[in-house]
Amino acid sequence: MKTKFIATLLLVSLPALSQAAVRAPKMILGWLETTQILGSDMRIKTKLDVGAKTSSMQATNIEYFEKNGKKWVRFDFTDEDVDTEQPHTLRLEGPLVREAEIKRHGAPNVTRPVVTKEICVYNQLYRTEFTLTDRGKFNYAILLGRSFLSKVALVDSSSAFLSRPNCEGDTTVLDIKD
């Protein structure tokens, strides 16, 4: 009887063990980190917010256009570079992935365009989805939400700036889907 119980316990536990063994370890990051948008030298203070489902990026002058028969979005991303403390504007574009309806507390829902962008977090490049909105009234131009964080990081809410982006020379981009 005892042997049968142990064998059953092992059979039930093996799938969980094999999934845990292949899952990549998660980084420990603070509630604020510095990230970098691929293709720029700009280092950006980024808020890690497990309360937000989707990641969000500062965007003004949003324009929809067509490229190779597909819908794309072009926008201005403006923020202060962490290293130079100077405001810097990037003109970015990307394919329109979808439009997301955003629920806002005490205000009507809004629809925002969603694009994929590549960012460097610590020493890894990630391609993930961002809703585009004017975040000028907020303290941080980029917010990483739980759809991204749940796959790559644990957030230590008592700490900030535990990492610094360093993806130079590495061309491996991990896709993180919402």
C-alpha positions as CSV (number, residue, x, y, z in Angstrom):
1,M,0.0,0.0,0.0
2,K,2.8,2.4,1.0
3,T,4.7,1.7,-2.3
4,K,1.5,2.3,-4.4
5,F,1.1,5.7,-2.7
6,I,4.7,6.8,-3.3
7,A,4.4,5.6,-7.0
8,T,1.1,7.6,-7.4
9,L,2.7,10.7,-5.8
10,L,5.7,10.5,-8.2
11,L,3.4,10.1,-11.2
12,V,1.3,13.1,-10.2
13,S,4.5,15.2,-9.4
14,L,6.5,14.4,-12.5
15,P,4.6,16.7,-14.9
16,A,5.0,19.6,-12.5
17,L,8.7,18.9,-12.0
18,S,9.4,18.7,-15.8
19,Q,7.6,22.0,-16.4
20,A,9.6,23.7,-13.6
21,A,12.8,22.3,-15.0
22,V,12.3,23.8,-18.5
23,R,11.0,27.2,-17.3
24,A,13.7,29.9,-17.5
25,P,14.6,31.5,-14.2
26,K,13.0,34.9,-13.7
27,M,15.0,38.0,-13.0
28,I,14.4,39.9,-9.8
29,L,13.7,43.5,-10.6
30,G,12.7,46.6,-8.6
31,W,9.5,48.5,-9.1
32,L,11.5,51.0,-11.1
33,E,14.2,49.9,-13.6
34,T,16.1,51.4,-16.5
35,T,15.3,50.0,-20.0
36,Q,16.4,50.8,-23.5
37,I,14.4,50.8,-26.7
38,L,16.3,48.8,-29.4
39,G,18.0,51.0,-31.9
40,S,18.4,54.0,-29.5
41,D,21.1,54.9,-27.0
42,M,18.4,56.3,-24.7
43,R,18.1,54.9,-21.3
44,I,14.6,55.2,-19.8
45,K,13.2,55.0,-16.3
46,T,10.5,52.4,-16.5
47,K,7.8,51.5,-14.0
48,L,7.1,47.8,-13.4
49,D,3.4,47.6,-12.5
50,V,1.8,44.2,-11.8
51,G,-1.5,46.0,-11.4
52,A,-1.6,46.9,-15.1
53,K,-2.3,44.0,-17.5
54,T,-0.7,45.4,-20.6
55,S,2.5,47.4,-21.0
56,S,2.2,51.0,-22.1
57,M,4.5,53.4,-23.9
58,Q,4.5,57.2,-24.2
59,A,3.2,58.2,-27.7
60,T,2.2,61.5,-29.2
61,N,1.5,62.5,-32.8
62,I,0.1,59.0,-33.5
63,E,-0.4,58.3,-37.2
64,Y,-1.9,55.3,-38.8
65,F,-0.5,54.3,-42.2
66,E,-0.3,51.4,-44.6
67,K,3.0,49.5,-45.3
68,N,3.1,46.4,-47.5
69,G,-0.7,46.1,-47.4
70,K,-0.8,46.1,-43.5
71,K,-1.8,48.7,-41.0
72,W,1.1,50.4,-39.1
73,V,1.4,53.1,-36.5
74,R,4.0,55.9,-36.4
75,F,4.4,58.0,-33.2
76,D,6.8,60.2,-31.2
77,F,8.3,58.8,-28.0
78,T,9.7,61.6,-25.7
79,D,11.4,61.1,-22.4
80,E,14.4,62.3,-20.4
81,D,17.5,60.2,-21.0
82,V,18.6,58.8,-17.6
83,D,22.3,59.3,-18.4
84,T,22.2,62.8,-19.9
85,E,19.1,64.1,-18.1
86,Q,18.1,65.7,-21.4
87,P,14.7,65.3,-23.1
88,H,15.0,63.2,-26.2
89,T,12.4,62.4,-28.9
90,L,12.4,59.2,-31.0
91,R,10.2,58.8,-34.1
92,L,9.1,55.2,-33.9
93,E,6.8,52.9,-35.9
94,G,5.5,49.4,-35.8
95,P,2.8,47.2,-37.2
96,L,-0.6,47.6,-35.6
97,V,-1.1,44.4,-33.7
98,R,-4.6,45.2,-32.4
99,E,-6.6,47.9,-30.6
100,A,-7.1,47.4,-26.9
101,E,-9.9,48.7,-24.8
102,I,-8.5,50.2,-21.7
103,K,-10.6,50.4,-18.5
104,R,-10.1,53.5,-16.5
105,H,-11.2,54.1,-12.9
106,G,-13.9,56.8,-12.8
107,A,-13.6,57.6,-16.5
108,P,-14.9,56.2,-19.8
109,N,-13.0,53.3,-21.4
110,V,-10.7,54.3,-24.2
111,T,-9.3,52.4,-27.2
112,R,-5.6,52.5,-27.9
113,P,-3.4,51.1,-30.7
114,V,-1.1,48.3,-29.7
115,V,2.3,47.8,-31.4
116,T,5.2,45.5,-30.7
117,K,8.6,47.1,-29.8
118,E,11.9,45.6,-28.8
119,I,13.4,46.7,-25.5
120,C,16.4,45.8,-23.5
121,V,15.8,44.8,-19.8
122,Y,19.0,44.0,-17.9
123,N,21.0,41.9,-20.5
124,Q,18.1,40.5,-22.6
125,L,16.2,41.9,-25.6
126,Y,12.5,41.3,-25.6
127,R,9.8,41.9,-28.2
128,T,6.5,42.7,-26.5
129,E,3.3,44.6,-27.0
130,F,2.7,48.1,-25.9
131,T,-0.5,50.2,-25.9
132,L,0.3,53.7,-27.1
133,T,-0.9,56.8,-25.1
134,D,0.2,60.2,-24.1
135,R,1.9,59.5,-20.7
136,G,3.1,63.1,-20.4
137,K,1.1,63.5,-17.1
138,F,2.7,60.4,-15.6
139,N,6.2,60.1,-14.1
140,Y,7.4,57.3,-16.4
141,A,7.2,57.1,-20.2
142,I,7.2,53.2,-20.2
143,L,5.2,51.0,-18.0
144,L,5.7,47.2,-18.1
145,G,2.6,45.3,-17.2
146,R,2.0,41.9,-15.7
147,S,1.5,40.2,-19.1
148,F,5.2,40.8,-19.7
149,L,6.4,40.6,-16.1
150,S,4.7,37.3,-15.4
151,K,6.9,35.6,-18.0
152,V,10.3,37.2,-17.2
153,A,10.5,38.8,-13.7
154,L,9.6,38.9,-10.1
155,V,9.1,42.4,-8.8
156,D,10.7,43.4,-5.5
157,S,8.5,46.4,-4.5
158,S,10.9,47.5,-1.8
159,S,13.7,48.1,-4.4
160,A,14.5,50.1,-7.5
161,F,17.1,50.0,-10.2
162,L,18.4,46.5,-9.5
163,S,19.6,46.2,-13.2
164,R,20.9,48.3,-16.0
165,P,20.3,47.6,-19.7
166,N,23.2,46.0,-21.5
167,C,22.2,44.4,-24.7
168,E,25.0,45.6,-27.0
169,G,26.2,42.9,-29.4
170,D,23.4,40.5,-28.5
171,T,20.9,40.0,-31.3
172,T,18.7,37.4,-29.6
173,V,15.2,38.7,-29.1
174,L,12.7,36.8,-27.0
175,D,9.0,37.2,-28.0
176,I,6.7,37.9,-25.0
177,K,3.1,37.7,-26.1
178,D,0.2,39.3,-24.3
